[in-house]
Amino acid sequence: MSNDFYKVGRLYNLTSATTVSITGASLIHAIYNGANAALTITVDNTYPIHVPVDGFVSFPAPIPFSGVKTTSSTATGIILYT
């Protein structure tokens, strides 16, 4: 797949502290922090991913998922997915 996800990838603004299933999504390629504070995104209610202030986390291989949530509804995470 290499960088082909740039052609079909979508962005989702995540602001929910409860688990959200993103329609049509199955792989996370990166998570961006759109806030002025550190952010934690939990994948599948099991895997916390810490995103630095105004930073991002990208994955060398996309990770499969079924749901994501933030630690706070005031925190905004931007999910790059396919």
BELFENCOR-V324169 format. One record per residue. N is the residue number from 1. RES is the residue in one letter. OMEGA is omega in whole degrees, -180 to 180 (NA if undefined). Layout:
[[N	RES	OMEGA] [N	RES	OMEGA]]
This chain:
[[1	M	-178] [2	S	-178] [3	N	180] [4	D	-180] [5	F	177] [6	Y	-180] [7	K	-175] [8	V	-178] [9	G	179] [10	R	177] [11	L	177] [12	Y	176] [13	N	-177] [14	L	178] [15	T	-175] [16	S	176] [17	A	172] [18	T	-175] [19	T	-179] [20	V	171] [21	S	-180] [22	I	-178] [23	T	178] [24	G	-177] [25	A	175] [26	S	-179] [27	L	173] [28	I	179] [29	H	-180] [30	A	175] [31	I	-180] [32	Y	179] [33	N	-180] [34	G	-175] [35	A	179] [36	N	-180] [37	A	177] [38	A	-173] [39	L	173] [40	T	176] [41	I	178] [42	T	-179] [43	V	178] [44	D	179] [45	N	-175] [46	T	-169] [47	Y	178] [48	P	178] [49	I	-178] [50	H	-179] [51	V	-177] [52	P	179] [53	V	180] [54	D	-178] [55	G	180] [56	F	174] [57	V	176] [58	S	-175] [59	F	180] [60	P	173] [61	A	-179] [62	P	-179] [63	I	177] [64	P	179] [65	F	175] [66	S	179] [67	G	179] [68	V	174] [69	K	175] [70	T	178] [71	T	-177] [72	S	-180] [73	S	177] [74	T	179] [75	A	-179] [76	T	174] [77	G	179] [78	I	-175] [79	I	171] [80	L	-174] [81	Y	168] [82	T	NA]]
